[in-house]
Amino acid sequence: MNQEKIGRFIAECRKEKNMTQRELAEKLGVSDRTVGNWENGRNMPDLSLFKLLCAELEITLNDLMSGEKVKEKEYQYKLEENIINTIDYTNKKIENRNNFIGLILIIFGVLISITAVAIFPSESSWGSIYSIFGVMVSLIGISKFTKKLTYIKRLICNFGYFIMFVLLLILIDYIGVVNMHQAPRFALVKISGENVMYYDTPFYDVVRHNVDKDNETFKVIKNQKYDKDNIDAFCK
């Protein structure tokens, strides 16, 4: 589908009818700038306007899609060609719209996760809840981009993105524990002892000594098994 050729044809037919861009726009219920964009080949009229546009310019749909007056002997060939081109154009337009929505969702989801980490205290469960919510929102966006892939490839891409995003959040959380001395956000288990807290995360454990005191410390250790009975002994 040649947008520039179709645009020039619309302009020629409009001028033959002694209409200005504004007059044609008013008849179609669009702005004169929109008509100008059609005629300059920047974009195409919406499919819903094709029939009305053809009626105003007194041309056939086949003429419009061909960008010229179709000769009678070529009519059937051009008609079939234009049907295929219209389907391709519609599919591409839908794909572009899905990609745009997907990009917005990805950005929005990432911003939710970043904001959750930045605003909520590390010990607040809301931080981890909103972070995971952001991951899910951005995952929906990724699924928009992978619609054309096969089911298996789409599943691999989506699952891979989810895992990488979660691992990135855990890495950021780990950096916060080590460098900023804050409690881990994504602890699966929290055990409180006398003057100590134990946090069990998926990849490491954190022992917090002298909770809420001036000499408070955080110690990162390998995944181990602790409970309330032995955690105090571990810290002595």
N, C-alpha and C positions, 0 to 999 in steps of 0.2 A: 504494500500500500504506500504510494508516493504522496506524502502529505503536502509537499511543495506544489506538485502538479495539481492536486485536488484544490489547494488553496487558490492557485491562479485561476482555475476553472470557475470556482465560486465567485471570484472577483469579476471575471469576464461576464458571467451570466447576470450578476447583479447590475453591472453597468449597462448591459443590453436592456434591462428592465427599467433603466433610468432611476435606480434607487441608490441612496447613499447608504453607508454602513449603518448609520443611526436608524434609518427607516427600516432596513432589513432586521436590525437588532430588535426594534420595537415589535415587529410582526412575530418574531420568534421568542420574545420575552427574555432576551439576554442583553448584555451591554454592547455598545459599539466597539469597545476594546476587545471583547471576545470575538466578534466578527473579524476585527483586524488581525487577531492572532490566527484565526483560521486561514485568512487570505495570505498571510505571511508564511504559512506552513509551520508555525510554532506548535500548534496542536490541532486536533480534529474535533469536529462537533460531536456532542454526545449522541449515542445511537438513538436515543429517544427523540432527537430533533431531526433525524434524517428525513422522515416522511414529510414533515412540515416544511423543511428547507427545500426539498424537491418540489413541493407544491408551489411555494412562493417563486421559485426560479423557473418553474415549468420545465423541469427535466426529470428523467427517470432516476431511480436509485442506482441503476446500472451505470448511467452517465456520471453520476456524482462519484461513485466509487472508482470509476475508470479515470476520472479527471478530464473527460472529453465526451463529445457526443458520439455514442457508439453506433457504428454502421449496422444496418439490419443483418448483413451476412455474418457479422462477428458477434452478434448479440448473445447467442447461446454460449459461445466460448468465453466471452467477457463475464457473463453472468456467473458461470461456474468458478472462474478465476477469482471474482470479487467475493463470492461466498466464502471461499477458502481464506482469502486475505482478511475478510471481516472476522472470521473465527479466530485467526491468528492474532489480529489486533486486539480483540476482546480478551483473549487469554493473556496476552502480554500486559494489558491494562490491569487485569485482575492480579496478575503476578506482581506488578509494580506496587499496587495498593497493599497487597499482603506484605511485601518487603518493607514498605514504609511503616505499616502498623507494627511489624516485627521489630524494626529498629527503635521505634518509640518505646515499645514494651521492654526491650533490652536495656535501654538507657534509664527508663523509669525504675526497673528492677534493681539495677546497679546503684542508682541514687538512693533507693530505699535502704539497701544494705549498708551503704557507706554512712548514711544519716543515722541509722540505728546504732552503728558502732560508735559514732562520734557523739551522739546525744545521750544515750542511756548509760548509766553507770555499769561497770563490768559485772557487778553482782546482780543486776536487775535481769530477770528472765525476759523482760520485754525486748531487750537488745537482741537476744538470740532468736526470739520469735519473729521479730520484724526482719531480721537478717535472712532467715529462711524463707519468709514471705517474699522478700526481694528476689531471692534465688528462683522461686517458683514463677514469679511474674516474668523475669528475664528468660526463663526456660520456655514459657509460652511464646515469647518473641522469637527464640531460636527455632521453635517448631514451625513458625511461619516461613522461615527461610529454607527449611528442609522438606517442604511439602512435595517437591518434585522428585525426591530421592525414593528409592525402594524402601519397603517397610523396615527391612533389616538395617540398611544404612542409616535410615532416619532414626531408628531406635539407638544405634550406636552413637550417632552424633549427639542426640539429645541427652543420653545417659552420660556420655563423656563430658559434655558441657556441665551437667549438674555436678558430677564428681569433682571436676576441676574448680568450679566455683566454690563448692563446700570446702575443698582443701585449701583454697586461697583464704577463705574466712578463718579457718583453723590456724593457718600460718600467721595471719595478722593477729589473731588472738594470742598465739604463742609469743610473738614479738612483744606484744603488750605485757605479757607476764614477765618475760625476761628483762626487758629494758625499762618498762614503766612500773613494774612491781604492782600489777593489778590482778585481781582474781580472774581466772579463765571464764569466759562467757559460755563456752560449750561443754561444760562439765556434765557428765552423765549422772554422776553420784557426788553428793556432798556429805561429808561426815564431820560432825563437830565434836571436838574433844575439849579437855580443859586447857584453855589458852592456845588452842591450835585448831586448824581446819584442814581437812583433806579433800582435794578435788580430783575426781577420776575422769579424765578426758579420753577420747578414743585412742590417742597415740602417746600420751604421757600423763604423769600424775603431778600434782602440785601440793606441797605441804606448806601451809601458811602458819608461821610461828608468831607468837605474841600478837594475836589479833587485835587490831585497832589501837596498838600502842606505838610509842615513838620508835621503839626498836623492832618494829614489825619487819619480818623477812619472808621472802618467798623462795622455796627450793623446788626446782624441777627435777623429778626422778623418773626412772623407767616405770612402766606399768607394773604395779604390785597389788597385792591384796591386803587391804587394811579395813578394820572395822573400829567401832567406838571403843572396844576393849583394849586394843593394842596400839592405837594411834598415839596415845599419850606416852606410852612406853618408848615408842620410836623416837619421840622428840626429846627425851631426857638425855 
